Amino acid sequence: MDLGISGRKAIVCASSEGLGKGCAIALAEAGCEVIVNARTAETVEATVAEIHAATGAKVTGVAGDVSTHDAQLALLEACPNPDILVNNNGGPPRKNWDELDRQAILDGVVQNMVTPIELIQAVAPGMAERGFGRIVNITSLSVLMPIEGLDLSSGARAGLTAFLAGVRPLYAGKNVTMNNILPGKMDTKRLRGGITAGAKAAGIEFDEAAQRQMSEIPAGRFGTAEEFGNTCAFLCSAHGGYITGQNILIDGGLFPHAF
């Protein structure tokens, strides 16, 4: 399917690996000019080279922690008038809620709520003026169901979801959509790190621990960055203009619900 976004400009935050990278690749394959981001220049340069070689797309790299104003300004300098914004950021490390101090809580909220809001504030008005905009926020299954040790991440991402519920209707009539993608158990470095820690604590091998987790998923496997990225690209497409305010769950059926 032609997504109708060839030549569009897309900022994809935290896109050197995992789900962010999957989104960047899918958008590049759709013909977008993609601005990728990672914390270090070396990582960014490698990501730019890899995605360009794989897709032939124009890819620009911006190094820096997207939670900081400096990195946000650098992204907007590299792409002053983006048509697409994919908000992504690393979440706080797993930690019991009663071990969190004030600074850790504030840092988590900045990472997963304040930062995407700031970037949306910066780009949404311009998108509305130009009559096209696609904003996708990568949140988490934990917005809908608790995941042990991720209370801070869950709270911040749920806060972002609720905040934007009042914002998105202001832009829908200008062909600017705002949607959230909620990943479940995706085959990423973060998931593998959690499995490794769990396996060690249980005294079992990684493969056994991974199989136990997959057995809980009706699809019987973990999701991939590629299928996640393709979903993101469709939401960003010319065909996605009537889809806004949705929480798109990609979890292989893990979350049990009827509606």
Number of C-alpha atoms within 10 A of each C-alpha: 5 11 17 15 22 17 15 21 23 27 30 27 30 26 28 25 17 20 25 25 23 24 27 34 30 23 31 28 20 23 21 25 25 29 26 27 33 25 16 13 14 10 17 23 19 12 24 22 14 15 22 17 12 11 16 13 21 17 24 20 24 27 19 21 19 26 22 12 14 11 18 21 15 17 25 17 11 15 17 15 18 23 27 29 25 28 24 22 23 15 20 20 14 14 13 12 13 6 7 13 9 7 9 14 17 14 16 22 22 17 23 29 23 19 21 27 16 14 20 20 12 16 19 26 15 17 23 19 12 14 14 21 29 27 27 25 25 25 28 25 22 20 21 13 11 12 14 11 14 17 19 24 26 25 19 24 29 18 17 22 20 11 13 16 16 10 14 18 15 12 19 19 13 18 19 30 29 28 24 25 20 20 22 21 21 21 15 15 12 15 16 15 11 15 21 18 14 16 17 13 9 10 10 12 13 16 12 12 19 19 14 13 15 18 12 13 17 13 13 15 18 20 19 17 22 17 16 24 21 19 18 28 28 19 25 30 21 18 13 16 19 13 15 22 19 14 20 18 18 21 21 19 14 17 16 8 6 4 3
